[in-house]
Amino acid sequence: MRELPRELVLPEGFVPPEVPDPPVTPKDAATVMLVRDTDSGLEVFLMRRVLGMAFAGGMTVFPGGGVDPRDADTSLAWHGPPPEWWASRFSCDVGLARALVCAAVRETFEESGVLLAGPSQDTVVSDARPYAQARTRLVDRELSLAGFLAEAGLVLRADLLRPWADWVTPVEERRRFDARFFLAALPTGQRADGATTEAAEARWQRPAEALEEWRAGRVGLLPPTWTTLTELAECASVADAMSRERRIAKLMPRVVRDGNVLRIVLPGDPSYDEAAAHLDPEERS
């Protein structure tokens, strides 16, 4: 695990000053890095969350969100590695593994308009715009992913996804997620639009450029996003990224006060085990 830079700090007030006791139980979630090849190299789809949102407001992130109970529906048509394979990669039970893959496909469609499904097990939708009404119904929770795919006669393409990482929100937060990160290539013919109320803007960008914007102070990144962008910046192409074997280990950052700033640390950092229950400067004095 690469070390987080000391410059990766949180704005004052971003987390509550006192750690909840007991800590909030993380909600299972799926995050998807959509990538595509360009003449300038691999690009990834990024969204800047609306400022003021309860979680990660104003931060630049990948599409994703929490698992819906209906994501566990076993009735949908599925092609690719079975839930048992995903369970072994993410070290979870089979039912949750199925739900995570379904959540990844659903959230990608809801937030970017990209649909990882096709009319058969060896085809992919080339234009997702005809399913715009179903996308709205999914967002409004009027329709489940299984119901949508059944109505449209589509097969979920689990083989288009790759497992990448597993990040857990620090215990200091009152809104916590156990987010499994997936990688997916943009299907030929489809377009990512970022047409979601959760995003103030969306764009394709080379990972190195996104990191440079962070260094210049123009965007905010959380540890999972910074780390993933750094890893993707090392990939020469989509094929290179998709072919990489990943050892998935659950990672949970902690927040420590370093002078006048809140710094984020990972296991192995000397400050990790010294994280205090209070982050308020007065409580630490």
C-alpha atoms as one frame of an Amber mdcrd trajectory, in Angstrom:
protein
   0.000   0.000   0.000   1.457   3.350  -1.065   1.771   6.049   1.596  -0.702
   8.908   1.528   0.869  12.344   1.014   0.921  14.662   4.030  -0.839  17.259
   1.888  -3.940  15.049   1.772  -5.870  16.799   4.525  -9.537  17.381   5.272
 -11.203  20.778   5.617 -11.897  21.796   9.213 -15.377  20.626  10.161 -15.416
  17.907   7.480 -15.724  15.256  10.204 -17.333  15.622  13.658 -14.855  16.506
  16.434 -15.757  13.461  18.523 -15.730   9.863  17.351 -19.223   8.311  17.657
 -19.385   5.708  20.411 -20.072   3.107  19.220 -18.936   3.845  15.671 -21.599
   3.865  12.963 -21.889   0.539  11.102 -20.707   1.015   7.498 -23.265   0.593
   4.708 -22.239  -1.695   1.852 -21.571   0.254  -1.336 -20.117  -0.093  -4.831
 -17.887   2.362  -6.688 -16.981   2.039 -10.368 -14.049   3.508 -12.238 -15.121
   3.843 -15.865 -12.089   4.015 -18.152 -11.499   4.550 -21.851  -8.519   4.767
 -24.206  -7.606   8.013 -25.964  -4.664   9.190 -28.073  -3.297  10.787 -24.889
  -3.642   7.629 -22.812  -6.159   6.130 -20.412  -8.905   8.426 -19.114 -11.277
   7.876 -16.171 -14.744   9.308 -15.631 -14.934  11.668 -12.632 -17.730  13.620
 -10.971 -17.576  16.509  -8.506 -20.239  15.987  -5.870 -22.635  18.826  -5.114
 -21.312  21.044  -2.350 -23.275  20.637   0.868 -24.129  16.966   0.404 -24.134
  14.979   3.629 -21.241  12.791   2.485 -18.163  13.981   0.543 -19.813  17.218
  -0.556 -17.667  19.094  -3.085 -15.247  16.191  -3.508 -14.250  14.673  -6.855
 -15.255  11.000  -6.945 -16.099   8.040  -9.187 -19.722   6.973  -9.778 -21.159
   4.783  -7.041 -23.519   4.451  -4.116 -25.034   2.225  -1.492 -26.404  -1.255
  -2.045 -30.189  -1.421  -2.352 -31.860  -4.493  -0.771 -33.344  -5.302  -4.192
 -29.835  -5.598  -5.640 -29.764  -9.080  -4.084 -32.558 -10.303  -6.419 -31.461
 -13.631  -7.892 -33.958 -13.607 -10.775 -31.957 -11.471 -13.224 -30.045 -12.931
 -16.157 -26.327 -12.933 -15.348 -23.232 -13.552 -17.448 -19.662 -13.601 -16.216
 -17.899 -14.665 -13.031 -20.541 -16.059 -10.646 -21.316 -14.473  -7.265 -19.126
 -17.114  -5.600 -16.094 -15.767  -7.472 -16.841 -12.191  -6.445 -17.381 -13.347
  -2.851 -13.893 -14.859  -2.806 -12.357 -11.658  -4.174 -14.106  -9.311  -1.753
 -14.071 -11.732   1.222 -17.817 -11.554   1.776 -20.777 -13.913   1.572 -22.257
 -14.877  -1.786 -25.501 -12.954  -1.335 -23.659  -9.718  -0.632 -21.280 -10.339
  -3.533 -24.221 -10.633  -5.935 -25.753  -7.448  -4.533 -22.454  -5.560  -4.864
 -22.091  -6.439  -8.543 -25.713  -5.469  -9.186 -25.222  -2.208  -7.279 -22.130
  -1.462  -9.360 -24.087  -1.922 -12.608 -27.120  -0.010 -11.321 -25.179   2.945
  -9.872 -23.057   3.251 -13.012 -26.201   3.478 -15.115 -27.971   5.873 -12.732
 -25.055   8.300 -12.351 -23.309   8.133 -15.715 -25.846   6.654 -18.132 -23.475
   3.789 -18.974 -25.175   0.376 -19.008 -23.103  -2.770 -18.445 -25.667  -5.135
 -19.935 -26.627  -6.538 -23.302 -29.309  -8.444 -25.230 -27.230 -11.620 -24.875
 -24.259 -12.914 -22.961 -21.845 -11.901 -25.712 -23.296  -8.505 -26.661 -23.435
  -5.092 -24.966 -25.889  -2.250 -25.412 -24.322   0.186 -27.890 -26.586   3.118
 -26.999 -28.181   3.369 -23.542 -30.238   6.479 -24.296 -33.398   4.492 -25.246
 -33.481   3.353 -21.604 -33.614   6.890 -20.211 -37.066   6.425 -18.678 -35.959
   3.254 -16.903 -32.904   5.129 -15.625 -35.153   7.737 -14.015 -37.338   5.048
 -12.461 -34.244   3.356 -11.042 -33.073   6.619  -9.486 -36.529   7.171  -7.983
 -36.548   3.576  -6.667 -39.721   2.851  -8.638 -37.920   0.018 -10.421 -35.301
  -2.538  -9.392 -32.325  -3.478 -11.536 -33.696  -7.009 -11.927 -37.084  -5.626
 -12.982 -35.522  -3.264 -15.495 -33.317  -5.913 -17.094 -36.242  -8.346 -17.296
 -38.515  -5.741 -18.935 -35.794  -4.799 -21.421 -34.708  -8.385 -22.120 -31.125
  -7.650 -21.077 -28.394  -9.724 -19.448 -26.189  -8.279 -16.693 -22.567  -8.449
 -17.902 -20.543  -9.174 -14.753 -17.614 -10.079 -17.012 -17.224  -6.398 -17.914
 -16.232  -5.587 -14.320 -12.983  -6.187 -12.447 -12.514  -6.051  -8.649 -10.088
  -3.320  -7.606 -10.201  -2.386  -3.889 -12.222  -2.240  -0.671 -12.264   0.988
   1.347 -14.099   1.613   4.621 -14.997   5.127   5.800 -13.082   6.143   8.974
 -14.790   5.612  12.334 -14.794   9.380  12.843 -17.565   9.780  10.262 -21.277
   9.576  11.068 -22.040   8.425   7.504 -19.915   5.385   6.753 -19.566   3.026
   3.797 -17.772  -0.220   3.072 -17.174   0.533  -0.594 -15.951  -2.116  -2.985
 -14.228  -0.579  -5.983 -14.736  -2.003  -9.480 -13.075  -1.226 -12.809 -15.023
  -1.195 -16.087 -14.242  -0.177 -19.651 -16.657   2.171 -21.409 -18.631  -0.019
 -23.863 -18.230   0.853 -27.525 -20.875   3.326 -28.679 -21.996   4.377 -25.193
 -21.472   7.820 -23.653 -21.053   8.840 -20.030 -23.075  11.965 -19.279 -22.958
  12.455 -15.495 -26.619  13.546 -15.571 -27.311  13.076 -11.868 -28.492  15.489
  -9.196 -25.559  14.374  -7.029 -22.933  15.847  -9.375 -22.149  19.504  -9.985
 -20.006  18.538 -12.975 -18.599  15.448 -14.662 -15.721  14.895 -17.048 -13.261
  12.422 -18.543  -9.699  13.045 -17.459  -6.317  11.385 -17.428  -5.539  10.272
 -13.857  -2.270  12.209 -13.805  -4.114  15.408 -14.776  -6.678  14.905 -11.996
  -3.845  14.455  -9.484  -2.170  17.605 -10.765  -5.403  19.554 -10.243  -5.498
  18.212  -6.668  -1.885  19.300  -6.068  -2.802  22.758  -7.379  -5.715  22.932
  -4.918  -8.389  23.048  -7.602 -10.173  19.827  -6.581 -10.662  17.852  -3.396
  -9.866  14.146  -3.211 -10.503  11.572  -0.506  -7.883   8.856   0.169  -9.567
   6.121  -1.927  -9.865   8.434  -4.937  -6.298   9.745  -4.618  -4.909   6.228
  -4.262  -6.930   4.828  -7.159  -6.008   7.709  -9.465  -2.344   7.132  -8.593
  -2.719   3.442  -9.463  -4.578   4.137 -12.708  -1.926   6.672 -13.717   0.488
   3.737 -13.914  -1.712   1.893 -16.452  -0.777   2.380 -20.088  -4.206   1.450
 -21.453  -7.624   0.053 -20.590  -6.398  -3.446 -21.456  -3.438  -2.974 -19.124
  -5.687  -1.860 -16.253  -8.272  -4.594 -16.825  -5.621  -7.323 -16.919  -4.021
  -6.454 -13.574  -4.474  -8.995 -10.803  -5.472  -7.233  -7.606  -5.188  -8.552
  -4.071  -8.198  -7.043  -2.311  -7.635  -6.093   1.337 -10.059  -4.031   3.403
  -8.578  -0.589   4.105  -9.875   1.853   6.709  -8.139   5.239   7.017  -8.110
   7.135  10.300  -8.209  10.864  10.915  -5.561  12.474  13.128  -4.933  16.079
  14.066  -1.576  17.312  12.826  -1.147  20.834  14.124  -3.990  22.870  12.671
  -5.096  20.336  10.053  -6.875  16.996   9.960  -4.633  14.445   8.264  -5.624
  11.025   6.965  -3.450   7.993   7.736  -3.517   4.309   6.780  -2.471   1.188
   8.708   1.306   1.146   8.952   1.583   4.879   9.577   3.015   5.548  13.070
   0.070   7.875  13.763  -2.574   5.258  12.914  -2.737   3.582  16.335  -2.488
   6.949  18.078  -5.698   8.323  16.565  -7.646   9.943  19.380 -11.351   9.836
  20.155 -11.455  13.651  19.989 -10.300  15.758  17.041 -11.217  19.124  18.542
  -8.000  21.123  19.223  -9.257  22.020  22.696  -9.886  18.362  23.498  -6.353
  17.464  22.375  -4.589  20.228  24.307
